[in-house]
Structures are given as C-alpha cells and as structure tokens.
Amino acid sequence: MRDYTVKIIVATHKKYQMPKDDMYLPLHVGAEGKLDEDGNDLDLGYTKDNSGDNISNLNSSFCELTGLYWAWKNIDADYIGLVHYRRHFSLKKKAGFENVLTYAELRTYLGKIRVFVPTKRWYVIETLKSHYDHTHYPEHLKITRDVLAEKSINDINVYDKVVNRRWGYMFNMMIMEKNLLDEYCNWLFDILIEVFKRVDI
C-alpha cells in the first residue's frame, strides 16, 4: 500500500488541546496584527497564517478560510485538510481527543476516496438559504449569487439548487486530494474575494 502524505491544519485563534498525530498542523488563523498583553506579536506556539502567501488580514470576514488559503498556498502534500480546534473528524461516534482521526485510520482510504467531508447535516424545517437568512445577513447571499451569475451560468444553476436543499456538509471541514484542493480553492477564493469587495462590512 502506498504511503500518501497528509497534512491537516487545525484552525485556531487561541491555545487549545491539539491532536498528537503528525498529520495535524495547528495553525493560528487571523494572526496578522494580533498582539499579546505586552504589545508584542501574539505567539500561541503554532504556525501562523500570516506567513508565506496569505490573506490573514481578511480573517475577520473569512474566518477559518484564511487557514485554508494558507494551506493551499504553503503546504505540499498528497492530501490537505482543514479542521477546527473544537471540531475534528473521527471514525468513532464518541467525542473526545482520544477518538480524533489518526493517519493509521485514514491510510486505508487514501487513494480510494478523493474528498472527505463531515456527515451530512439535515435541516427539518429550513433550507440552507432560509437558515442563512435567519442567522446572518440575507444580502450576502444575494451578492454571492450576483457574482456567480456574472462568472458562470453553470455555477448559478448549481447554487440555486444547493441553497434550496434542506441538507449540506457544514463547518468548512474537509480532507482533499491536493489537485482537487487546487481546483476548489481557485474557484472559491475568486468568488469570495469579489464578494468581499462588494459587501458593506
């Protein structure tokens, strides 16, 4: 069986317990401009997302996606992933750091599965769009749709279908083959940066 290289960033903005497996890389997201109580650059002891090619300064709007951007631009591995300091993949149904996915568990699936995502989440009485409208700002989705319509008729058709579903794969968590991650991030950040320009923060 071939050994694939895997690097999963753990997006965090504070010190927290981290998985012990070497495939995990704790990443301080939104590190740009963050200072400690003495006025020095905040150092959590983790790699920072304001190193290398980065968009760390956009973290207040992009959240953990500044970490995904950093991983895309700065990590070379067969598979790249994103999890959160409080959310991890597991093959077990029990919570706890002793159940966080390990490379030994993942290795069996590498080369057979190209993209890993969390379990599908169902909304009983809402669509993804109505859920977003109730929890965020509806105009953000309108701007996003406008940008997609300008860029691709295929994307806008898929967008309309997806936002009217009652289920989705949440939390910006994935483990993905590098070539697919390249395609995804090229598509995603082209859209998000244009949306960012148009949203009144």
Secondary structure, 3 states (H helix, E strand, C coil): CCCCCEEEEEEECCCCCCCCCCCEEEEECCCCCCECCCCCECCCCCEECCCCCCCHHHHHHHCCHHHHHHHHHHCCCCEEEEEECCECCCCCCCCCHHHCCCHHHHHCCECCECEECCCCEECCCCCHHHHHHHHCCHHHHHHHHHHHHHHCHHHHHHHHHHHCCCEECCCCCEEEEHHHHHHHHHHHHHHHHHHHHHCCC
